[in-house]
Amino acid sequence: MSEPPARYSGALELTWTNKHLRLLADDDGAYEWVAPSDYRVAEVRLLEDAATVGDTRPDRSRAKDNLLIRGDALNALTSLGSLPEFAAELVGKVRLAYLDPPFNTQQSFLHYDDNLEHSVWLTMMRDRLVQIKKLLAPDGSIWVHCDDYEHAQLRVVMDEVFGRNNFVATVVWQRQASQSNMAVFSTSHDYIVVFAKERPVFAEMRNRLPRTDAQDAIYSNPDDDPRGPWTSGPVQARNPYSLGTYAVTTPSGRVISGPPAGTYWRISREKLAELDTDNRIWWGTRGSGVPRVKRFLSEAQDVVPKTWWSYEETGTTDEGKRESKVLAAGGDPFATPKPERLLARIIQIATNPGDLVLDCFLGSGTTAAVAHKMHRRWVGVERSAETLDVFAVPRMMGVVAGTDPGGITESAAWEGGGGFRVLDVAESMFAEDEGAVFLAEWATNSRLSEACAAQLRYDFEPELPFTGRRGRSRLAVVDGLVNDLPCP
């Protein structure tokens, strides 16, 4: 009697120090390890109005605006996915998430601290990826920018969060044209790791790229075909085909006994004759060559995106810095800006006008600026208030006003318009003293009611004695101690 097949368990995964824990971000950018059950991990913070620029909706419809959020990305993402007013507009509706996180390259940059230990970086990324997955639309995708320091680890973490079957591609971006003669190897590229929420749906919906002049230049019309310029492709292929071994007689009368050695005709004798009758077979200028299929420019599709993106097509880091320097009005440019042409290609492939774009490491605001110029909705999150005040907010004000001359402004024919809303991630509603958890000083009266409604996923509707509604359920809030003091 044969043995039953062996049963296996477990899955390929990456492990690291404190993977089972979560991270809390302090206001100064430092992180603290805490248990997943820590009350601060589950907290849903309020998103408070700070300013509006240009054309925005009434406050009751603020979740439909373009949003620029000041605060930690994890807190902001949790709030966007949990607060009823924002969840209704964002959960399952983000078409593109682009992330350009700190690369963990053990260097200190001018505008943020990139010196994070590997386990901190991986946990920080994992927690944010989990929240982003909830926001992605079924045909949505996430593009994460990185370099060699964490590329391999990032790919495995994204496998765990999104599933290996949803991996799409790793784009290699040639970020600089110059060469360093001081390095062991002159590094010229970054990676952009692309995953889909549901790969088959994304594959069906993703956009091709417009044809370039260089791609069209290979088409000509040597036989004056009335259908216009064409190029030709081989009729033979290496894959075996049962109907692909016949002899062919050319228009000049030359007999070709079969396809070239080691190949097969890829079409049947009947199909070849049909194409020849329609003048879609090229036999060479003398009518005696091996047949080739004519492909007309008028029938050519746009181009499937490749994974190699040269600097000529998508710009360089130096180009990004030049764009940032103009925006900085003579001050120091942002340390690690990406060129607008790079984001334009990503947005063009992954979205259509009106779609929603998310960037939770907004930096100088390139993603928001390009999305705005390309008529997409956008949500941007940036932890550093200084970065927002110096770079992102002035940049977006210029985009709205139509006074930003750089990047894709000309190619997109952008002349200004639209608007955005600035929101702040509120402070924690909790305060701790010797093991007892109290309400923070600001969380009293109506503010407490609003914070509790957010925490419990109720729509905030202050109609005393009730303060929230969720379906037929109503919420009432009373100030008090959150947990019991230990007995003496």
Secondary structure per residue as TSV (DSSP state, phi and psi in degrees):
chain	resnum	aa	ss	phi	psi
A	1	M	-	360.0	128.6
A	2	S	-	-74.0	151.1
A	3	E	-	-75.1	143.0
A	4	P	-	-64.7	152.5
A	5	P	-	-60.6	144.8
A	6	A	-	-65.8	145.4
A	7	R	-	-104.3	135.9
A	8	Y	-	-118.2	154.5
A	9	S	-	-139.5	165.9
A	10	G	-	94.9	167.9
A	11	A	-	-149.2	157.3
A	12	L	-	-64.7	127.4
A	13	E	-	-152.7	163.4
A	14	L	-	-102.5	133.9
A	15	T	-	-115.7	154.0
A	16	W	-	-156.4	167.1
A	17	T	T	-57.6	129.9
A	18	N	T	63.7	26.7
A	19	K	T	-59.7	-29.2
A	20	H	T	-77.0	-7.6
A	21	L	S	-98.8	176.2
A	22	R	E	-120.8	166.3
A	23	L	E	-118.3	137.1
A	24	L	E	-109.8	132.9
A	25	A	E	-92.2	129.6
A	26	D	-	-83.3	167.1
A	27	D	T	-62.5	-27.3
A	28	D	T	-87.1	5.3
A	29	G	S	92.9	-5.4
A	30	A	-	-76.5	162.5
A	31	Y	E	-122.4	151.2
A	32	E	E	-128.4	130.9
A	33	W	E	-77.9	133.5
A	34	V	E	-141.2	161.4
A	35	A	-	-71.5	150.6
A	36	P	T	-58.1	-23.8
A	37	S	T	-83.6	-5.4
A	38	D	-	-56.8	132.5
A	39	Y	H	-59.1	-27.3
A	40	R	H	-73.9	-24.0
A	41	V	H	-67.6	-40.4
A	42	A	H	-85.8	-5.3
A	43	E	-	-64.3	136.0
A	44	V	-	-105.2	113.6
A	45	R	-	-90.2	154.2
A	46	L	-	-71.8	154.8
A	47	L	E	-112.4	112.8
A	48	E	E	-100.8	135.4
A	49	D	E	-63.4	134.5
A	50	A	E	-120.7	-38.5
A	51	A	E	-167.9	162.0
A	52	T	E	-130.9	148.5
A	53	V	E	-132.3	129.5
A	54	G	E	72.4	-148.9
A	55	D	S	-84.5	116.9
A	56	T	-	-131.7	166.1
A	57	R	-	-84.9	169.0
A	58	P	-	-59.0	156.7
A	59	D	G	-55.9	-34.7
A	60	R	G	-67.4	-16.8
A	61	S	G	-116.0	25.8
A	62	R	G	-63.1	-26.0
A	63	A	G	-65.5	-15.4
A	64	K	G	-88.7	-7.3
A	65	D	S	-77.2	163.7
A	66	N	-	-65.3	135.5
A	67	L	E	-123.4	129.2
A	68	L	E	-115.2	113.0
A	69	I	E	-111.9	129.2
A	70	R	E	-96.6	120.5
A	71	G	S	149.7	176.4
A	72	D	-	-64.2	140.6
A	73	A	H	-61.6	-40.6
A	74	L	H	-66.3	-43.8
A	75	N	H	-61.0	-43.3
A	76	A	H	-65.7	-44.6
A	77	L	H	-64.1	-40.2
A	78	T	H	-61.5	-43.1
A	79	S	H	-66.7	-42.1
A	80	L	H	-63.1	-32.3
A	81	G	H	-90.0	-6.8
A	82	S	H	-120.3	-39.5
A	83	L	S	-62.9	123.8
A	84	P	H	-53.0	-41.0
A	85	E	H	-65.9	-34.3
A	86	F	H	-86.0	-38.3
A	87	A	H	-58.8	-37.5
A	88	A	H	-63.4	-29.1
A	89	E	H	-96.5	-18.0
A	90	L	H	-119.5	-36.7
A	91	V	T	-64.0	123.7
A	92	G	T	73.8	15.5
A	93	K	T	-127.3	-3.9
A	94	V	E	-77.7	119.2
A	95	R	E	-83.6	-31.6
A	96	L	E	-142.2	128.6
A	97	A	E	-115.2	120.1
A	98	Y	E	-112.9	128.1
A	99	L	E	-122.8	128.3
A	100	D	-	-122.4	74.0
A	101	P	-	-77.1	169.6
A	102	P	-	-54.6	135.9
A	103	F	-	-82.0	-5.5
A	104	N	-	57.7	46.4
A	105	T	-	-94.5	14.0
A	106	Q	S	59.9	38.0
A	107	Q	-	-128.8	157.8
A	108	S	B	-104.1	118.8
A	109	F	-	-95.2	165.1
A	110	L	S	-67.2	-37.3
A	111	H	S	-108.7	-2.3
A	112	Y	S	-161.3	159.5
A	113	D	B	-89.9	114.5
A	114	D	-	-100.6	5.5
A	115	N	-	-89.2	70.4
A	116	L	-	-103.5	136.4
A	117	E	-	-67.3	148.9
A	118	H	H	-52.1	-45.7
A	119	S	H	-66.5	-34.9
A	120	V	H	-66.1	-44.8
A	121	W	H	-62.0	-44.9
A	122	L	H	-66.0	-41.7
A	123	T	H	-66.7	-42.2
A	124	M	H	-57.3	-44.9
A	125	M	H	-69.0	-46.1
A	126	R	H	-56.4	-46.9
A	127	D	H	-62.9	-36.9
A	128	R	H	-76.5	-36.2
A	129	L	H	-62.4	-38.6
A	130	V	H	-61.3	-42.7
A	131	Q	H	-69.2	-37.9
A	132	I	H	-65.8	-37.2
A	133	K	H	-56.2	-37.3
A	134	K	H	-65.8	-28.8
A	135	L	H	-85.6	-21.7
A	136	L	E	-68.1	141.8
A	137	A	E	-74.1	160.2
A	138	P	E	-54.4	-34.2
A	139	D	E	-97.9	15.8
A	140	G	E	-82.5	166.2
A	141	S	E	-144.1	157.8
A	142	I	E	-124.0	131.5
A	143	W	E	-119.8	116.9
A	144	V	E	-114.6	122.7
A	145	H	E	-86.6	133.4
A	146	C	E	-157.4	179.8
A	147	D	-	-131.4	-165.1
A	148	D	T	-65.6	-21.8
A	149	Y	T	-63.5	-38.9
A	150	E	T	-127.8	8.3
A	151	H	H	-57.9	-48.8
A	152	A	H	-63.7	-44.0
A	153	Q	H	-67.4	-40.4
A	154	L	H	-60.3	-42.0
A	155	R	H	-60.9	-41.7
A	156	V	H	-69.9	-39.1
A	157	V	H	-62.4	-41.7
A	158	M	H	-68.4	-32.7
A	159	D	H	-57.0	-44.2
A	160	E	H	-66.1	-41.7
A	161	V	H	-76.8	-45.4
A	162	F	H	-103.2	-14.1
A	163	G	-	92.0	132.8
A	164	R	G	-61.1	-29.7
A	165	N	G	-69.4	-11.3
A	166	N	G	-101.4	6.5
A	167	F	E	-67.9	134.8
A	168	V	E	-105.9	-55.0
A	169	A	E	-172.5	163.2
A	170	T	E	-116.0	112.2
A	171	V	E	-82.1	135.5
A	172	V	E	-106.2	114.7
A	173	W	E	-102.3	123.2
A	174	Q	E	-78.9	94.9
A	175	R	-	-80.9	-12.6
A	176	Q	-	-149.6	150.2
A	177	A	S	-96.5	-24.7
A	178	S	S	-78.2	168.6
A	179	Q	-	-126.2	138.8
A	180	S	-	-94.4	125.4
A	181	N	S	-94.3	4.5
A	182	M	S	-99.8	-16.6
A	183	A	S	-89.3	161.1
A	184	V	S	-64.9	-46.1
A	185	F	S	-128.7	136.9
A	186	S	-	-83.7	105.8
A	187	T	-	-78.5	124.6
A	188	S	-	-116.0	0.7
A	189	H	E	-138.4	158.8
A	190	D	E	-118.9	171.6
A	191	Y	E	-114.7	150.2
A	192	I	E	-129.0	109.3
A	193	V	E	-88.2	126.2
A	194	V	E	-115.3	123.8
A	195	F	E	-124.6	152.0
A	196	A	E	-107.4	154.9
A	197	K	S	-65.7	-47.3
A	198	E	S	-138.5	102.8
A	199	R	H	-55.0	-45.5
A	200	P	H	-59.7	-37.0
A	201	V	H	-70.5	-43.2
A	202	F	H	-62.4	-42.4
A	203	A	H	-59.9	-34.0
A	204	E	H	-74.0	-30.8
A	205	M	H	-102.4	-18.3
A	206	R	-	-64.6	151.5
A	207	N	-	-94.0	147.7
A	208	R	-	-81.3	169.3
A	209	L	B	-98.2	145.7
A	210	P	-	-60.5	149.1
A	211	R	-	-69.2	147.5
A	212	T	-	-98.3	165.4
A	213	D	H	-60.8	-37.7
A	214	A	H	-64.5	-38.1
A	215	Q	H	-69.4	-34.0
A	216	D	H	-77.2	-20.6
A	217	A	T	-68.2	-18.0
A	218	I	T	-77.4	-8.9
A	219	Y	-	-88.7	138.2
A	220	S	B	-146.8	-178.4
A	221	N	-	-141.2	66.9
A	222	P	T	-66.9	-20.5
A	223	D	T	-106.8	14.5
A	224	D	-	53.7	41.9
A	225	D	-	-63.6	130.1
A	226	P	T	-64.1	-14.4
A	227	R	T	-81.8	-2.7
A	228	G	-	96.8	-169.1
A	229	P	-	-58.5	149.0
A	230	W	E	-149.3	163.4
A	231	T	E	-128.1	173.5
A	232	S	E	-128.7	153.2
A	233	G	E	-130.5	157.9
A	234	P	E	-67.0	149.2
A	235	V	S	-88.5	-19.4
A	236	Q	E	-95.8	157.0
A	237	A	E	-148.3	166.3
A	238	R	S	-83.3	-18.8
A	239	N	S	-70.2	130.6
A	240	P	-	-59.6	139.6
A	241	Y	-	-143.5	121.4
A	242	S	T	-61.9	-26.3
A	243	L	T	-101.3	16.3
A	244	G	-	-113.0	36.9
A	245	T	-	-128.2	21.0
A	246	Y	-	-85.2	162.8
A	247	A	-	-82.6	153.5
A	248	V	E	-128.8	135.7
A	249	T	E	-106.1	120.9
A	250	T	-	-77.6	164.7
A	251	P	T	-57.2	-27.6
A	252	S	T	-79.0	-6.9
A	253	G	S	98.6	-5.6
A	254	R	-	-69.5	136.4
A	255	V	E	-101.3	123.6
A	256	I	E	-102.7	115.6
A	257	S	-	-65.7	-19.9
A	258	G	S	173.9	-177.9
A	259	P	S	-66.4	162.6
A	260	P	S	-54.1	152.1
A	261	A	T	-53.0	134.9
A	262	G	T	83.4	6.1
A	263	T	-	-129.8	173.8
A	264	Y	E	-134.4	148.1
A	265	W	E	-62.3	135.5
A	266	R	S	-84.8	-6.2
A	267	I	S	-130.1	159.3
A	268	S	-	-74.8	167.4
A	269	R	H	-58.0	-40.9
A	270	E	H	-66.1	-40.6
A	271	K	H	-67.4	-38.0
A	272	L	H	-61.5	-43.7
A	273	A	H	-63.9	-39.2
A	274	E	H	-62.5	-45.1
A	275	L	H	-66.6	-37.1
A	276	D	H	-66.1	-38.7
A	277	T	H	-62.8	-32.8
A	278	D	T	-88.1	12.1
A	279	N	T	56.7	40.1
A	280	R	-	-109.6	12.3
A	281	I	E	-117.2	130.9
A	282	W	E	-105.0	123.1
A	283	W	-	-104.3	12.6
A	284	G	T	88.9	166.3
A	285	T	T	-63.6	-25.9
A	286	R	T	-101.2	1.1
A	287	G	T	72.3	24.4
A	288	S	-	-131.3	9.7
A	289	G	S	-84.8	172.0
A	290	V	-	-64.6	133.5
A	291	P	-	-62.3	143.9
A	292	R	E	-135.6	145.9
A	293	V	E	-85.8	130.9
A	294	K	E	-81.5	133.0
A	295	R	E	-121.4	120.1
A	296	F	E	-89.4	141.1
A	297	L	G	-59.4	-36.2
A	298	S	G	-65.2	-18.5
A	299	E	G	-107.9	0.3
A	300	A	-	-72.7	138.9
A	301	Q	-	-83.2	166.3
A	302	D	-	-64.2	174.4
A	303	V	B	-97.3	134.9
A	304	V	-	-66.3	130.9
A	305	P	-	-60.6	140.7
A	306	K	-	-97.0	167.9
A	307	T	S	-92.1	-7.1
A	308	W	E	-103.8	116.9
A	309	W	E	-115.2	109.0
A	310	S	-	-78.2	160.3
A	311	Y	H	-68.5	-26.3
A	312	E	H	-63.2	-32.3
A	313	E	H	-88.1	-35.0
A	314	T	H	-126.9	9.0
A	315	G	-	84.4	177.4
A	316	T	-	-129.1	171.5
A	317	T	H	-63.4	-34.1
A	318	D	H	-64.3	-37.7
A	319	E	H	-63.8	-41.6
A	320	G	H	-61.3	-39.7
A	321	K	H	-67.8	-37.3
A	322	R	H	-63.5	-41.3
A	323	E	H	-63.0	-41.0
A	324	S	H	-68.2	-35.3
A	325	K	H	-65.3	-38.3
A	326	V	H	-62.1	-40.8
A	327	L	H	-71.5	-28.0
A	328	A	T	-77.6	-2.2
A	329	A	T	53.2	49.0
A	330	G	T	92.4	-12.9
A	331	G	S	-82.2	-173.3
A	332	D	-	-68.2	134.4
A	333	P	-	-71.0	161.7
A	334	F	-	-59.8	145.6
A	335	A	S	-68.0	-40.2
A	336	T	S	-133.1	54.7
A	337	P	-	-76.4	151.1
A	338	K	-	-103.4	146.3
A	339	P	-	-69.1	148.8
A	340	E	H	-63.6	-30.6
A	341	R	H	-63.8	-33.0
A	342	L	H	-65.2	-48.6
A	343	L	H	-67.0	-33.0
A	344	A	H	-61.7	-40.1
A	345	R	H	-66.8	-43.4
A	346	I	H	-60.5	-48.0
A	347	I	H	-65.1	-35.8
A	348	Q	H	-65.7	-39.7
A	349	I	H	-71.7	-42.7
A	350	A	H	-95.3	-10.9
A	351	T	-	-141.9	170.4
A	352	N	-	-125.6	162.0
A	353	P	T	-52.4	136.8
A	354	G	T	92.7	-15.9
A	355	D	-	-71.6	165.0
A	356	L	E	-102.2	129.1
A	357	V	E	-116.4	135.5
A	358	L	E	-122.3	135.0
A	359	D	E	-138.2	111.4
A	360	C	S	-98.4	7.6
A	361	F	S	-128.1	66.0
A	362	L	-	-66.1	-33.3
A	363	G	T	58.9	-126.8
A	364	S	T	-79.5	-3.9
A	365	G	S	96.5	18.0
A	366	T	H	-59.2	-45.7
A	367	T	H	-60.5	-46.3
A	368	A	H	-63.8	-41.6
A	369	A	H	-62.6	-46.2
A	370	V	H	-69.1	-43.7
A	371	A	H	-58.4	-42.4
A	372	H	H	-63.3	-46.4
A	373	K	H	-65.6	-26.5
A	374	M	T	-95.8	13.2
A	375	H	T	65.1	38.8
A	376	R	-	-107.3	152.8
A	377	R	E	-77.3	155.6
A	378	W	E	-149.5	153.0
A	379	V	E	-132.3	124.2
A	380	G	E	-123.5	139.0
A	381	V	E	-125.1	133.7
A	382	E	E	-142.7	129.3
A	383	R	S	-71.7	-39.3
A	384	S	-	-80.5	114.5
A	385	A	H	-63.4	-34.3
A	386	E	H	-64.6	-43.1
A	387	T	H	-61.2	-41.1
A	388	L	I	-65.3	-46.4
A	389	D	I	-66.5	-36.6
A	390	V	I	-87.1	-35.7
A	391	F	I	-116.1	-64.7
A	392	A	I	-66.0	-48.7
A	393	V	H	-64.5	-50.0
A	394	P	H	-59.7	-37.2
A	395	R	H	-61.9	-47.4
A	396	M	H	-70.2	-30.5
A	397	M	H	-63.4	-39.3
A	398	G	H	-67.4	-38.4
A	399	V	H	-62.9	-45.9
A	400	V	H	-63.1	-40.8
A	401	A	H	-77.1	-14.1
A	402	G	T	78.9	22.1
A	403	T	-	-106.6	6.8
A	404	D	-	-89.1	107.9
A	405	P	-	-88.2	-7.9
A	406	G	S	-94.5	-172.8
A	407	G	T	59.3	-129.9
A	408	I	T	-94.4	13.2
A	409	T	T	-52.4	-47.9
A	410	E	T	-70.9	-47.7
A	411	S	T	-65.8	-29.1
A	412	A	T	-88.3	-2.0
A	413	A	T	54.2	42.7
A	414	W	-	-84.7	130.3
A	415	E	-	-125.7	9.4
A	416	G	-	105.4	166.6
A	417	G	-	131.4	171.9
A	418	G	-	76.9	-159.6
A	419	G	E	-177.6	-177.1
A	420	F	E	-157.2	164.0
A	421	R	E	-119.1	135.4
A	422	V	E	-97.8	127.6
A	423	L	E	-122.1	149.3
A	424	D	E	-110.2	136.6
A	425	V	E	-72.8	122.8
A	426	A	-	-68.0	159.7
A	427	E	-	-67.2	164.9
A	428	S	-	-62.8	142.4
A	429	M	S	-81.8	-1.6
A	430	F	E	-108.6	148.9
A	431	A	E	-136.7	144.1
A	432	E	E	-120.2	138.7
A	433	D	E	-144.5	109.2
A	434	E	T	53.0	45.3
A	435	G	T	88.5	-13.2
A	436	A	E	-94.9	137.1
A	437	V	E	-102.9	121.2
A	438	F	E	-115.8	166.0
A	439	L	E	-72.4	140.3
A	440	A	-	-63.3	157.2
A	441	E	T	-58.5	-32.7
A	442	W	T	-77.1	-20.1
A	443	A	-	-88.1	71.7
A	444	T	-	-132.9	159.7
A	445	N	H	53.1	-127.5
A	446	S	H	-66.4	-30.7
A	447	R	H	-66.1	-39.3
A	448	L	H	-62.2	-44.1
A	449	S	H	-60.5	-42.8
A	450	E	H	-66.7	-41.4
A	451	A	H	-65.5	-41.5
A	452	C	H	-66.6	-38.8
A	453	A	H	-61.1	-40.3
A	454	A	H	-64.2	-45.3
A	455	Q	H	-62.2	-35.8
A	456	L	T	-98.8	6.4
A	457	R	T	64.2	41.0
A	458	Y	-	-102.1	145.1
A	459	D	E	-67.2	129.8
A	460	F	E	-77.7	111.1
A	461	E	E	-135.3	89.4
A	462	P	E	-73.1	91.4
A	463	E	E	-127.8	85.5
A	464	L	T	-50.0	142.0
A	465	P	T	-82.5	1.4
A	466	F	E	-96.6	153.4
A	467	T	E	-128.7	-3.0
A	468	G	E	-155.2	159.7
A	469	R	E	-139.2	137.7
A	470	R	E	-141.6	98.4
A	471	G	T	64.6	-125.3
A	472	R	T	-91.4	-1.1
A	473	S	E	-89.6	140.5
A	474	R	E	-116.7	153.9
A	475	L	E	-120.1	133.0
A	476	A	-	-123.7	141.4
A	477	V	-	-125.0	135.1
A	478	V	-	-126.2	132.8
A	479	D	-	-62.1	147.7
A	480	G	-	170.5	-175.5
A	481	L	-	-78.2	135.9
A	482	V	S	-79.6	-42.7
A	483	N	S	-127.7	165.4
A	484	D	-	-79.7	143.5
A	485	L	-	-73.4	144.4
A	486	P	-	-65.6	147.5
A	487	C	-	-67.0	143.5
A	488	P	-	-69.0	360.0
